[in-house]
């Protein structure tokens, strides 16, 4: 509804929340459902951005479909690589390994100036929106919003389907008791690899959308602070709910908007304090808290 | 192939930065060993220590007073953080402590940016002499840092081996419940260890300040290296993490003979990944039976 009701600023704001929400949902598949806290989602997100940028800069005329394809391919390759190594480790070791992998990609992107534009990143023109059966039309904030809403909605349905499938049940079994799942006869490592790969693909999708919305790809989005923010979305919203992380992203950005009036660019001081308080007092997140309060 | 004296110079560089890293990593590994807390805020304590050092330097005018003052202040801050934010998390999943300390690191980093601004501050070297190392004029101060770091680590080791409270700490690391049963105030031991770790981080921040210029992002660069070192050395193993600090720093120093220092970091990343894949208990610990 947003493009009809809201002014341009909030329209963009909502689009952005949807994109970050998708990224948060993708990492919820690992954090909430499989019990693996990934601190490396910035790598998948960033590679999605750079993949889209590469397709849009290389191909004439630029095409949205090609950007999607190349972005997903880039994120998928990186996710497969990270998944292969990192899933052999558990708990904090998994977290630290994903963190370090994302930093490797950050350093490569940051220093390989000829290809990636180094610190400045890459900027490009927005591709036209071309749907089958319709003539191509330029992307406006409104059409972009609908596009993002549609893609994020579909991604949510897909992720919900995954988590409710037998595959998703095995992931939750791994979260609850890994040795027992293995003893029953599931190839736990293989399930984890597929989970990381899937999660990475959805994160890459979010990266493509973000690149298309903002018309650039920059190394800052590969830096591990972004991964940390994604974990914050999950904790604030409620892990293992898919909707929760989107709510967490919305809460984070609303807090940022509201608090930066008073704290300017230092808004992370109060946000960080709120986050720590939530980790201690409301570990199940906003959604979990609301659910519990409603059930009482 | 670079000439031999380049290797010697890089070896000295690697040893010096390795000793600073070891000082940071020993605090981190002590904290992990005793309470299973992966302290994401450790880099920020290092950075804040350096900033408090600059303030103290202005007030007292003496580098050594600033070193002691900053360590004490940050040590107390660490103790407060432990009591307020980490004590309620005791007994929960260790992953929640990563989240909490990550939140704290955001707060501390932005606090430093707010208080001290984005422009790097300079701490003048307290010892300004040089000596000749092949074609280089090598500053004595770097050698002094290495020796001071080694002394501090040695003092920590002696304290852990001989001191009454050091024995409390080791007992708590070995068996938290048993230590509690013997009358050791385990929660306060945790607080104390977090304070000691924070103070060590602050001391290395002040010592490191003259080399790079104090800025609010210096903790970010360091914390990753410290994590790598702590894992490569074997989590919670003090001696291992010190050896690993020197090993990783020398690796990076040698790598920077061929590639830029920014890219040399990748060598230590690769070292970490190989360690985790082939010897996940750590490189510098005896093989577990």
Interface residues (C-beta under 8 A of the other chain):
Chain A: X37 X85 X88 X89 X91 X92 X93 X95 X96 X97 X99 X100 X101 X103 X104 X107 X108 X110 X111 X224 X225 X228 X231 X232 X235 X265 X266 X268 X269 X271 X272 X273 X275 X276 X279 X280 X283
Chain B: X38 X85 X88 X89 X92 X94 X95 X96 X98 X99 X100 X102 X103 X104 X105 X106 X107 X109 X110 X111 X113 X114 X220 X224 X227 X228 X231 X260 X262 X263 X265 X266 X269 X272 X273 X276 X277 X280
